[in-house]
Amino acid sequence: MRQPNRRLASLPGYPLAELPGIKRRLIQAGRDIIDLGAGDNDMPPPQEVVAAMQEAVTDPAMSKYGFQQGLPEFRVSAAGYLERRFGGAVTVDPVKELLPMIGSKEGIAHLPFGLVEPGDVAIIPEPGYQAYLGGAVLAGAEPFIVPLRAEEDFLVEIDALPEVVLQRAAVVYLNYPNNPTTAVAPLDYLERVVSACRRHEIVLVYDNPYCDLTFDGYVAPSVLEVPGAKDVAIEYFTLSKSFSMTGWRIGFVAGNQELIACLTKVKTYIDTGPFLAVQRAGCAALDEAERLVAPVVETLGERRDAAVQSLQAAGFAVAPPRATMYVWIPLPEGIRSAEFAKVALEEFDVLVLPGSGFGPAGEGFFRIALTVSAERLTEGSKRLGRALNALQGGAVETRA
Ligand SMILES: Cc1ncc(COP(=O)(O)O)c(C=O)c1O
């Protein structure tokens, strides 16, 4: 049998791929697994969005191909959301500067197929969302991995990268509020990034799925707020996280017109756009985003506080994140994240993601998702403390 090509073979296994199988096996064996793995909230989608979907599916017109144009109202709702959400600083033409997507992952991964030439470099932060690496490498780019370091606030300083990389770089991927580190980006940082990308003619792919999931009064910016950003940037948004709609597969991308046209053309050859009924329901979500996201943020904030307090009590040196639905937790020196995650799951019944699953630069950390109740997070944190204790040579006390 012909083997997968070198590009595919060069990619590591997807970090989440084998976890559902292990979890299923343990649950079948009667174990009470607390799953803090995937960023897939336990909350239901908003009731009015479900109602809009129910109505939309009864309209035969919604069962037709959407093509890349999709539902014009969805484009208008998405552009309206951006304008409201970023205080008027982000205005886009819903037809030329915006594109509906089947969730943001596909659009992120598909863009480089229309953008990179063989030998071009893609600047990829690590740890990071794996679709940046996957899309860029499958499209033939050479990845240049930039480790995100806690002492640098997990920011990528483009001007500090080697000149030879900057000369060959076609694209850089940035994501703040960041998965998995939970780092946020100040506006003056985004200004530096836009300026560097303009000078070096690098496409700036800004991934902003967590912009509405922020705490303690923090408001996350859009890179498109920066004057001149639209010359070099496109920004990805999704309804997955804010509206608990991961399975619905709906998102959109906005920004530079040529980049939108490039992605549109690529997708014309690959897919036929999101289900029109989902786009209609998406309007119901985006038009009422402020009201609908508020309870999600409130619940995530309570969960964050419960998780951070109980993790600290269990011996982890963790600070409360200002955004996202995750906590990124440092491990004591000498404990490998994959080993910690294995012991946590197999001995203590808690599923967490090892930092190394987000690339080698994620070593020394693990990620939990705030996707279960505060009570379960508190119980999960206690169990994680026991796993830590066991690995540090403390009393081996398994499932209590
Ligand atoms: C940083 C980041 N970008 C993009 C996505 C993709 O989300 P979706 O494809 O559901 O829109 C995720 C999902 O976890 C993510 O964490």
The ligand as an SDF file (V2000), in Angstrom:
LIG
                    3D

 16 16  0  0  0  0  0  0  0  0999 V2000
   -7.3960   28.4170   19.3600 C   0  0  0  0  0  0  0  0  0  0  0  0
   -8.5170   27.7450   18.6550 C   0  0  0  0  0  0  0  0  0  0  0  0
   -8.7890   28.0820   17.4030 N   0  0  0  0  0  0  0  0  0  0  0  0
   -9.7850   27.5190   16.7200 C   0  0  0  0  0  0  0  0  0  0  0  0
  -10.5750   26.5380   17.2960 C   0  0  0  0  0  0  0  0  0  0  0  0
  -11.6130   25.9020   16.4220 C   0  0  0  0  0  0  0  0  0  0  0  0
  -12.8870   25.9870   16.8090 O   0  0  0  0  0  0  0  0  0  0  0  0
  -14.0680   25.6220   15.7930 P   0  0  0  0  0  0  0  0  0  0  0  0
  -13.4840   24.8590   14.6480 O   0  0  0  0  0  0  0  0  0  0  0  0
  -15.0110   24.7990   16.5860 O   0  0  0  0  0  0  0  0  0  0  0  0
  -14.6300   26.9250   15.3370 O   0  0  0  0  0  0  0  0  0  0  0  0
  -10.3130   26.1300   18.6030 C   0  0  0  0  0  0  0  0  0  0  0  0
  -11.0780   25.0440   19.2160 C   0  0  0  0  0  0  0  0  0  0  0  0
  -10.7440   24.4910   20.2240 O   0  0  0  0  0  0  0  0  0  0  0  0
   -9.2550   26.7530   19.3040 C   0  0  0  0  0  0  0  0  0  0  0  0
   -8.9590   26.4270   20.5560 O   0  0  0  0  0  0  0  0  0  0  0  0
  1  2  1  0
  2  3  1  0
  2 15  2  0
  3  4  2  0
  4  5  1  0
  5  6  1  0
  5 12  2  0
  6  7  1  0
  7  8  1  0
  8  9  2  0
  8 10  1  0
  8 11  1  0
 12 13  1  0
 12 15  1  0
 13 14  2  0
 15 16  1  0
M  END
$$$$
